[in-house]
Amino acid sequence: MQKFSLVALARQQLERATDSSGGHAADTVVGGHERVLRQTVLALTKGTEQSEHEPNGEATLFVLFGRARVVAGEVSWEISAGDLLLVPDTRHRVEALEDSALLLTVAIPR
């Protein structure tokens, strides 16, 4: 059994995001390419985004802190600390409305 402090991991990723040229950083904390379940802490600095991409399985985003917007075509959702969003099953992007850390959970079909 392993225990993680998501708060500490989120702070660490935000520091990395602040130091990166793209303004974002991520670290997979549970699972990986060989597993069905994958959980990743993703941090974005205010004004940056995770570019549009295809989903690679069923996914949720849980906001650890900050505020973000998920955009899928003409539809968007604003999410903030404590919110859980079922990620749309279509191309989408994530925009940071303020410095934010998210827990991305994906179940990748085999």
QUIUR-V525592 format. One record per helix or strand of 3 or more residues. SS is the DSSP state (~ for helix, > for strand). FROM is the first residue (numbers start at 1). TO is the last residue. If there is no record, write none. Layout:
SS:FROM:TO + SS:FROM:TO
This chain:
~:6:19 + >:24:30 + >:37:44 + >:49:53 + >:58:65 + >:67:72 + >:75:80 + >:84:86 + >:92:96 + >:100:107
